[in-house]
Amino acid sequence: MFKAAVVQASSIPFEPYLSAEKAAGLIREAAEKGAALVVFPEAFLGGYPKGAAFGTVVGSRNDTGRAHFQRYMDGSITQDGPELARLGEVVNETGVHVVMGIIERVGRTLYCSSVTLAPGKGIAGYHRKLMPTGQERIIWGFGDGSSIAPVDTPLGRIGTVICWENYMPALRQAMYAQGTEIYCTPTADDRPTWASSMVHIAVEGRVHVLSACQAITLAEYPAHYRDDFALEAQDSDYIMHGGSMIVSPAGQVLAGPVFDQETILYADIDLSAGLASNLDFDVCGHYSRPEVFQLKVNTAPMQPVVFDAS
């Protein structure tokens, strides 16, 4: 049994180190309340550019949009950068495990990723979003199967599935088959309908689901971003409303959802609840019917260029 925390807060868009410092304070606050695991929203370091068009329409991009993308890239991070190093220090200081949503720069491509930080280890695992949604495909690359493994920790097996990846049945099945016990969903989906999906996943996988989404107003974005904002909103309006929550393997909502405010949600996590509920349902075991259905998952890292000296 341990206490988990889900952070619903705004990042500081395009200012990843300042966001890391804000996250450090939130981690310490959660640790003081007894949390052993803290889950942050999608793109907390780097920012989620909701409402931005990046000057794109089908068949055309413009220079203003390219300049906007350059600023967005400038606000991204690398796994060996100072932002995650700073959070690693706080993780070591508090003894807390952290799941953090980041905008990750690899070469000249950005990925929407999540890293799991463990005391004494730093980055213990990471996941790059397999399937960006809609306009996200303009600004983010596609991850591969090499980063879908859950992370073994003293708390249990922590798996991460980002936002609408949770609507991919094959990915969910792959996460369950790898023994995920603590199913983390950093997200930008703040709709009331998200909650029903989180409850379904908890019951389907017999997992604890920890879903984290930002609560952020338009005013918290820089002026140049607000000038390019493509949706109808005033500065004081929330453009991401939150809706974070924690759900038990039986589908019981343990905390949340909460909207239009910054908060930290807490719940006690008892992994034995998931095991006990396998009495009548195990989606990758006695309820799987492998003679009818089988899923093949490619977990090899995919390289666009392979140099072979043979």
N, C-alpha and C positions, 0 to 999 in steps of 0.2 A: 504494500500500500504506500502510495506517495501522493503528494499534492502537485497538480499541474496548473499552470497559468497560461491564459491566452490574452495577448495584448491587443487591444483595439485602440489604436492611436494613429495620429498623422505622422508621416515622415516629414523631413524637410526636403521637398522635391529638388532633385538635381544637386543636392549638397550632401553627398554620402557620408563624409566624416562627421558633419554636424548631426546627421541622423544616427550615426553610430554612437555619438556621445549621448544623444537623447535615449537611445536604446540601452546604453550602459546604466543610466539612472533608473529606467524601468525594470531592468534585470535585478538591480539591487533592491528595488522596492518589492518585487515579487519574492526575492530570496528572503527578505525580512519577514514576509508573511508565510514563509515555510515552503515555498514552491521549489521543487527539484527539477522541473522542466518548464521552460518558457517558450511559447510559440508566437512568432511575429507574422504580420501579414505579407502577402505577395509584394515584391518590389519595394520593401521598406528602405533598403539602401539603394538609392538611385532614382526611385520615384516611379509611380504608375501614371503615365500621361493621359489620363482619361479626358476625352473631348478634343484631343489634338488630331489634326488631319495630316500634318507633316507635308502639306502642299500636294497631296496625292489625289488623283482621280484615275479611273481606268485609262491606261494608255498615256499618262502624262504625269510628270513630277516637276515642281518649280524650284527656283533657287531659294526662295524664302523657306520652303519646307526642308531643303537640304541643310540650310543654316540651322534650322531648329533641330534637325537630327544631330548635327555636329555638337550642339550644346548638350543634347541628351547623352550622346556618347561621352562627352567630357565629364558628365556626372555619373558615369558608371564606375564599377570597381573590378579589380582582379582578385583572384583567390589569395594571392600573396601580398596584397596591398595593405596599407595602414589601417583601413576600416575594420577588417576581420581580425587583424592583429590586436587592435584595441579591444574588440569584443572578447578575443581569446584571453586577454588579461583579466577581464571582469569575470569570465567563466571560471578561471582558475581561482580568483579571489573569493567567489561566492560558492563554488562547488556545484553550480547549476548547469544543466544541459540546456542548450538553446537551439531552436530551429528558426532560421532567419531567411526571409525572402530578399533576394538581391537582383540587381541588373548587372550581369557579369559580362565583361569584355574579354573576348578571346581573339587575338589578332585584330581584325577589322570588323568583326561581327559581335553583336550583342545577343545574350541569352537571358531569358527570364529563368532564374535558378533559385534553388534553396540550399542552404548549407546547414549541416548539423554540427554544432560545436560541443566538444566534451572536455571536462576538466582534465588537464594534463596531456591532452592530445591535440588541442586546437581543432582543425577541421577533421572530423571523424567520418564524414560522408557528405555527398552533395548530389543534387538532382537537377538536370536541365530539362525544362519543360519540353515535352515531346511535340506538342501540338498547339502553337499559338493560335488564338481565336480571332477571326475577322481581320480588322486592321492591324492587329498585333503582328501579323505575318509580314507587314511592311518593315517593321523595325527590329524584330527578333528572329534569330535563327531557330532551327529545329534541333532538339536534343536527340540522343539515340538511346538504345536499350542498355548501354553500359552504365547508366547512372540511376537505374531504378531499384537497386538493392536497398533494403532497409538496413539500418545501422544497429548493430548489437551494442547495448549499453547495460549497465547495472539496473536500469529502470525497466528494461524490456526492449523489444525490437521496434525501433522507431522508423516508420516509413513516411515518405512525403509525396503527395500528389497535388499538383498546383492547379487551382481554379477549375476550368472546364475540362481538364484531363479527367476529372472525376466523373464526367459523363461518358468516358470510354470504358465499356464493360471489360474489354480485354486487358486493359491496364489494371483495373481493379482486381481482376482475377489473378493477374501476375503478382500483385502486391500481397494478396491473401496467401497465394501458394508459397511465397517466400517467408511466411510466418510473421507478417506484420501484426503487432499487438497494439501499438499506439500509432494511429493513422492521422497524420497531420495534413491539414489542407489550407496552406496560405492561399488567399484568394482576393480577387477584386470584385467578385460577384456579391453585391449588397442587396439583392432583391429578396423580398419575403419568401419566394419560392425556394431559395437556396436551403433553407432549414429542412424542408422535407427530404431533399437529397442527402443531407448529412445524416438524418435519422435512418433513411433507407440503407446507406452504406454501413452504418454501425451495426444494423441488424443483419445485413447480408454477409458481412465479413466477420461478425462477432468480434468487433474491435472497438476500442475507445476512439472517438473522432474528436479532434481538436481543430476547430476552424477559426482562422483569424483574418479579419478584413480591416482596412483602414477606415477611420472616420475623419474626413478632411474637407475643409471648405475651399471654395475657389480662391479666397483671399490669401490662402497659405501658399499658393503658387506664385512665382515671380511675375512681374508685370509683362514681360515679353511673352510669357505663356498665356496669360489672360487675354492678350491682344489677339492671339491665334485660336482662342477657345471656340470650338464649333457648336457648342450646345447653349441653350437658353438658360442663363443662371446669373444671379447677382453675387457679388463678392462674399456676402454672408451665407450663401446657400451651401449646404453640404452637397458635394458632387460624388462623394463616396460615403455611404451612410453607415457602414459597419455591418451589424448583423452577426457578429462573432458568437460562437457557442461551443459547448462541450456536451457530447452525447455518450451514453454508456452502451456496451454491447447489446443490451436488451432494448435499445431505442429510447431510453429515458433521457430527457434533456436535463442535464445536471447544472448547466449555467447558460444564461442568455436565452434567445438572442437579444442583443441590445443595439439600439440605433441612435445615431446623431449625438454621440458623446464619446469622449475618450474614457476608457476604463480598463481595468484588468479583471478578467473572469477567473475564478478558481474552482477546482473540483478535486475530490479525492479519487485516485485511480487505483482500482483493485483488479489486477490482471486475472485473478481467479474467476472473475465474473464472466470473462470471455470463454474460458475453458469450460466452465459449468454449462454455459449455454450451448456448447457443442453437442449436448445430449441428443438434441433433435435436429440439428442442422450444422453441417460443416461443408461449406461450398467447395472446398478443395479436397474433401474426403468422402464420407459416406453418402453425400448428396450430389456427387459430381458426375456420375455416369460416364466414365472415361471411354467405355466401349462405344458411346454415341458421340461424345464431344471431346475434342482435344485442342489445346492451345499451344502453339509453338512460339517461343519468345527468343529473339535474337539479342543477346546481351554483349555481343562483341562491339568494341569501339569502331566506328566507321570513319575512315580517313579518305578525304577527297583526292589526295595525291599519295601514291605509294612508290618510293624509290627502291628499286631492286637491283643490287649490284651483281647478281648471279649471272 
